[in-house]
Amino acid sequence: MVSKIEPDRYADTGFSLKDTSPEINAIIFRSMMRRSISERLLMGMDMRATARALVWASIPTELTATERRNAFYERFYDEPCPLPG
């Protein structure tokens, strides 16, 4: 999945939040960098799990299991599922 956010908007912080001022963005970045690598990894894993749960919840339950998996793949990865149904 490719980000549609401008990657170099706040290149000095690593973040690109369009609705946040550069000053607040810098505070958020410093706060995140104070966390350990393990904490940041776990946060990323939690965010991914949440994103997956949201996508699964948006797929109609009346589809077959294969159709649901294909629909999930297409929504989560923003491309057609490469495997046959």
N, C-alpha and C positions, 0 to 999 in steps of 0.2 A: 504494500500500500504506500503510495507516494503522498507526502504531505503537500497540501495546497497552500501552506503558510510560507511567506517570504523567509527564506532561511537566514538572510543576513540583516534583518531588520535591526536587531540588537545583538550584533555579532559578538560584542564584548562580553555578553552574559550567557549566550547559548539559548536564550528564550526569544520568542517572537510573538508576543501577545499584543494584538492590535488595539485592545480596549484598555491597556494599562500604560501609564506614563513610564518613561525610561527610568525615572527615579524609583518608583515603586517596583518596577521590574528588577532593578538592581538589588533591592532589598529582598525580594523573593529569591533571586538567584543566590545571594549570600546565605540566606536561610537554608536553602537546599544543599549547598555545598558544605554546611556545617554538619550535615548528617553523614553517617558512615556510608561506605560503598554498599555494605549489606542492606542498610536501611533504604537507600535509594533503589537498589535492585528489588527489594520486597515491595516498595511503593509502585514500581513499574509493573511488577507481576500482578499486584492487586488491581491496578488500572486496566490491565489487559483482561483480567477475569471479569471485571465489571463491564467492559466493552462487549465481551463475548456474551454475557448474560443479557445485556440490552438487545443485542442483535437476535439472539435466540428467542427472546420474548416478543420480538416484532414479526416473527415468521408465523404464518397461519398454521394452527395445529391440525387442520384437516388435510394437509398435504401428507403424502407418503413420507416415510423416513428418508428415502433417497432424495425426494424432492426438497425436503427440509434441509438436508445436508448441503445439497447443491445451492439452494437459496442462501444458506448461511455463508457458504464460501464466497459467493458472488457479492454479498453485502459486506462481509468482513474484509475481503481482500480487493474489492472493487475491480474484479475481472471475472470472466466466465470460468467455471470450474473446468479444469483440464481433463478430469476423468469422466468417462461415460457414466450415465445414470445408473 
